[in-house]
Amino acid sequence: DRFVTESSIKLYMTKSDLIKIKGGNYKLEKVSDNEILKYEIDDYLTSQFLGRYNYPEYYEIYTFHKDRLIIIYFGFEYP
């Protein structure tokens, strides 16, 4: 319950607080009583971030239950 990312995302924060930090460019999926927000960086040619690490895609997946962040996944997609 003390995990915090570089961009100040932490477990149990609200969905609206996360969107204030990450922006509205996400894909939304509903699974049972949960909402899943997925952010992707996948334009290798224009992304300095992907170029720096030499990976084709980076993702962040946030799972919310009753408007509280309960699961965080993030990382690079391997080619």
MDTraj code that builds the backbone (N, CA, C; nanometers):
import mdtraj as md
import numpy as np

residues = "ASP ARG PHE VAL THR GLU SER SER ILE LYS LEU TYR MET THR LYS SER ASP LEU ILE LYS ILE LYS GLY GLY ASN TYR LYS LEU GLU LYS VAL SER ASP ASN GLU ILE LEU LYS TYR GLU ILE ASP ASP TYR LEU THR SER GLN PHE LEU GLY ARG TYR ASN TYR PRO GLU TYR TYR GLU ILE TYR THR PHE HIS LYS ASP ARG LEU ILE ILE ILE TYR PHE GLY PHE GLU TYR PRO".split()
xyz = np.array([
    [0.0813, -0.1212, 0.0000],
    [0.0000, 0.0000, 0.0000],
    [0.0854, 0.1274, 0.0000],
    [0.2184, 0.1139, -0.0060],
    [0.3061, 0.2313, -0.0086],
    [0.3747, 0.2506, -0.1432],
    [0.3397, 0.1683, -0.2398],
    [0.4009, 0.1770, -0.3712],
    [0.3569, 0.3057, -0.4411],
    [0.4547, 0.3817, -0.4927],
    [0.4271, 0.5055, -0.5659],
    [0.5200, 0.5101, -0.6863],
    [0.4650, 0.5422, -0.8051],
    [0.5465, 0.5506, -0.9259],
    [0.6145, 0.6870, -0.9343],
    [0.7024, 0.7024, -1.0353],
    [0.7700, 0.8309, -1.0581],
    [0.6721, 0.9440, -1.0825],
    [0.5571, 0.9125, -1.1420],
    [0.4579, 1.0165, -1.1712],
    [0.3516, 1.0280, -1.0616],
    [0.3820, 0.9786, -0.9427],
    [0.2970, 0.9905, -0.8231],
    [0.1688, 0.9090, -0.8287],
    [0.1691, 0.8033, -0.9049],
    [0.0540, 0.7130, -0.9060],
    [0.0725, 0.6130, -0.7928],
    [-0.0345, 0.5941, -0.7163],
    [-0.0249, 0.5041, -0.6023],
    [-0.1520, 0.4219, -0.5892],
    [-0.1387, 0.3080, -0.5261],
    [-0.2532, 0.2217, -0.5038],
    [-0.3605, 0.2938, -0.4241],
    [-0.4851, 0.2620, -0.4543],
    [-0.6054, 0.3135, -0.3884],
    [-0.6415, 0.4561, -0.4275],
    [-0.5668, 0.5173, -0.5218],
    [-0.6084, 0.6493, -0.5683],
    [-0.7331, 0.6322, -0.6564],
    [-0.8059, 0.7416, -0.6799],
    [-0.9270, 0.7347, -0.7606],
    [-0.8928, 0.7384, -0.9093],
    [-0.9879, 0.6940, -0.9897],
    [-0.9699, 0.6944, -1.1346],
    [-0.9531, 0.8371, -1.1863],
    [-1.0294, 0.9300, -1.1347],
    [-1.0172, 1.0691, -1.1812],
    [-0.8811, 1.1283, -1.1459],
    [-0.8244, 1.0933, -1.0320],
    [-0.6901, 1.1407, -0.9963],
    [-0.5845, 1.0835, -1.0906],
    [-0.5996, 0.9562, -1.1278],
    [-0.5057, 0.8963, -1.2217],
    [-0.5156, 0.9655, -1.3583],
    [-0.6365, 0.9913, -1.4049],
    [-0.6551, 1.0559, -1.5345],
    [-0.5989, 1.1972, -1.5336],
    [-0.6061, 1.2662, -1.4222],
    [-0.5440, 1.3997, -1.4118],
    [-0.3933, 1.3920, -1.4344],
    [-0.3320, 1.2846, -1.3900],
    [-0.1870, 1.2670, -1.4043],
    [-0.1513, 1.2156, -1.5435],
    [-0.2209, 1.1111, -1.5903],
    [-0.1837, 1.0425, -1.7139],
    [-0.2536, 1.0959, -1.8380],
    [-0.3637, 1.1653, -1.8216],
    [-0.4367, 1.2171, -1.9370],
    [-0.5492, 1.1245, -1.9802],
    [-0.6241, 1.1708, -2.0784],
    [-0.7434, 1.0989, -2.1211],
    [-0.7237, 1.0061, -2.2393],
    [-0.6023, 0.9840, -2.2836],
    [-0.5763, 0.9000, -2.3995],
    [-0.5543, 0.7548, -2.3563],
    [-0.6593, 0.6882, -2.3138],
    [-0.6511, 0.5502, -2.2661],
    [-0.7615, 0.4667, -2.3305],
    [-0.7447, 0.3363, -2.3225],
    [-0.8488, 0.2429, -2.3638],
    [-0.9152, 0.1911, -2.2376],
    [-1.0471, 0.1849, -2.2381],
    [-1.1229, 0.1421, -2.1214],
    [-1.1862, 0.0064, -2.1477],
    [-1.1731, -0.0824, -2.0497],
    [-1.2356, -0.2143, -2.0572],
    [-1.3032, -0.2409, -1.9226],
    [-1.4213, -0.2989, -1.9274],
    [-1.4908, -0.3367, -1.8039],
    [-1.4913, -0.4878, -1.7935],
    [-1.4444, -0.5364, -1.6787],
    [-1.4410, -0.6795, -1.6516],
    [-1.5041, -0.7011, -1.5151],
    [-1.6198, -0.7638, -1.5148],
    [-1.6934, -0.7855, -1.3910],
    [-1.7209, -0.6520, -1.3233],
    [-1.6792, -0.6362, -1.1996],
    [-1.6999, -0.5109, -1.1270],
    [-1.5808, -0.4167, -1.1402],
    [-1.4858, -0.4504, -1.2256],
    [-1.3632, -0.3711, -1.2389],
    [-1.3611, -0.2919, -1.3685],
    [-1.2902, -0.1793, -1.3655],
    [-1.2618, -0.1017, -1.4850],
    [-1.1109, -0.1045, -1.5063],
    [-1.0700, -0.1271, -1.6305],
    [-0.9279, -0.1367, -1.6637],
    [-0.8941, -0.0264, -1.7627],
    [-0.7972, 0.0567, -1.7276],
    [-0.7487, 0.1620, -1.8163],
    [-0.6122, 0.1217, -1.8682],
    [-0.5956, 0.1294, -2.0008],
    [-0.4682, 0.0923, -2.0608],
    [-0.4130, 0.2102, -2.1397],
    [-0.2899, 0.2472, -2.1076],
    [-0.2162, 0.3504, -2.1796],
    [-0.1045, 0.2815, -2.2564],
    [-0.0817, 0.3270, -2.3814],
    [0.0233, 0.2671, -2.4638],
    [0.1057, 0.3758, -2.5322],
    [0.2333, 0.3504, -2.5412],
    [0.3211, 0.4285, -2.6272],
    [0.3717, 0.3291, -2.7305],
    [0.3345, 0.3490, -2.8568],
    [0.3702, 0.2486, -2.9570],
    [0.4201, 0.3075, -3.0888],
    [0.4534, 0.4342, -3.0896],
    [0.5071, 0.4953, -3.2110],
    [0.6581, 0.5140, -3.1948],
    [0.7301, 0.4099, -3.2272],
    [0.8747, 0.4076, -3.2072],
    [0.9460, 0.5208, -3.2820],
    [0.8962, 0.5558, -3.3989],
    [0.9635, 0.6559, -3.4817],
    [0.9593, 0.7959, -3.4217],
    [0.8566, 0.8276, -3.3450],
    [0.8448, 0.9625, -3.2884],
    [0.8643, 0.9686, -3.1371],
    [0.8711, 0.8544, -3.0714],
    [0.8819, 0.8536, -2.9253],
    [1.0279, 0.8511, -2.8799],
    [1.0697, 0.9573, -2.8161],
    [1.2044, 0.9604, -2.7585],
    [1.2182, 0.8551, -2.6487],
    [1.1121, 0.8340, -2.5740],
    [1.1125, 0.7360, -2.4656],
    [1.1421, 0.5959, -2.5193],
    [1.0695, 0.5531, -2.6228],
    [1.0933, 0.4198, -2.6802],
    [1.2304, 0.4115, -2.7443],
    [1.2709, 0.5181, -2.8107],
    [1.4022, 0.5199, -2.8741],
    [1.5153, 0.5077, -2.7735],
    [1.4999, 0.5731, -2.6603],
    [1.6029, 0.5682, -2.5564],
    [1.6266, 0.4261, -2.5071],
    [1.5194, 0.3490, -2.4935],
    [1.5313, 0.2126, -2.4420],
    [1.5319, 0.1066, -2.5523],
    [1.5096, 0.1507, -2.6759],
    [1.5128, 0.0630, -2.7928],
    [1.4115, -0.0515, -2.7842],
    [1.2881, -0.0172, -2.7480],
    [1.1776, -0.1116, -2.7467],
    [1.0646, -0.0555, -2.8309],
    [0.9842, -0.1432, -2.8925],
    [0.8797, -0.0957, -2.9830],
    [0.7526, -0.0453, -2.9143],
    [0.7301, -0.0857, -2.7891],
    [0.6050, -0.0469, -2.7239],
    [0.6209, -0.0501, -2.5717],
    [0.5525, 0.0436, -2.5055],
    [0.5482, 0.0498, -2.3598],
    [0.4008, 0.0570, -2.3208],
    [0.3634, -0.0090, -2.2129],
    [0.2238, -0.0075, -2.1692],
    [0.2132, 0.0172, -2.0188],
    [0.1002, 0.0698, -1.9806],
    [0.0620, 0.0836, -1.8398],
    [-0.0830, 0.0399, -1.8303],
    [-0.1125, -0.0510, -1.7385],
    [-0.2480, -0.1018, -1.7207],
    [-0.2876, -0.0816, -1.5748],
    [-0.4004, -0.0141, -1.5556],
    [-0.4484, 0.0181, -1.4210],
    [-0.5867, -0.0429, -1.4017],
    [-0.6026, -0.1214, -1.2960],
    [-0.7303, -0.1850, -1.2660],
    [-0.7935, -0.1172, -1.1443],
    [-0.9196, -0.0776, -1.1615],
    [-0.9944, -0.0096, -1.0558],
    [-1.1117, -0.0946, -1.0113],
    [-1.1338, -0.0968, -0.8822],
    [-1.2508, -0.1604, -0.8232],
    [-1.3173, -0.0578, -0.7332],
    [-1.4447, -0.0305, -0.7621],
    [-1.5193, 0.0723, -0.6881],
    [-1.4418, 0.2042, -0.6856],
    [-1.3888, 0.2428, -0.8034],
    [-1.3193, 0.3697, -0.8259],
    [-1.1859, 0.3829, -0.7516],
    [-1.1296, 0.2739, -0.7071],
    [-0.9990, 0.2767, -0.6401],
    [-0.9009, 0.1866, -0.7144],
    [-0.7793, 0.2360, -0.7337],
    [-0.6755, 0.1624, -0.8049],
    [-0.6276, 0.0455, -0.7190],
    [-0.6404, -0.0759, -0.7747],
    [-0.6028, -0.1940, -0.6970],
    [-0.4873, -0.2727, -0.7593],
    [-0.4654, -0.2577, -0.8915],
    [-0.3582, -0.3317, -0.9587],
    [-0.2902, -0.2399, -1.0597],
    [-0.1570, -0.2456, -1.0645],
    [-0.0786, -0.1690, -1.1620],
    [0.0146, -0.2653, -1.2346],
    [0.0087, -0.2638, -1.3675],
    [0.1032, -0.3360, -1.4526],
    [0.1688, -0.2330, -1.5432],
    [0.2983, -0.2451, -1.5659],
    [0.3631, -0.1579, -1.6620],
    [0.4904, -0.2243, -1.7123],
    [0.5294, -0.1868, -1.8327],
    [0.6522, -0.2431, -1.8865],
    [0.6598, -0.2325, -2.0364],
    [0.7665, -0.2849, -2.0907],
    [0.7896, -0.2844, -2.2343],
    [0.7410, -0.4131, -2.2959],
    [0.6859, -0.4033, -2.4165],
    [0.6521, -0.5215, -2.4943],
    [0.7789, -0.5686, -2.5634],
    [0.8036, -0.6951, -2.5580],
    [0.9215, -0.7504, -2.6237],
    [0.8874, -0.7848, -2.7679],
    [0.9800, -0.7586, -2.8576],
    [0.9539, -0.7881, -2.9998],
    [0.9409, -0.9371, -3.0261],
])
top = md.Topology()
chain = top.add_chain()
for i, resn in enumerate(residues, 1):
    res = top.add_residue(resn, chain, resSeq=i)
    for name in ("N", "CA", "C"):
        top.add_atom(name, md.element.get_by_symbol(name[0]), res)
traj = md.Trajectory(xyz[None], top)
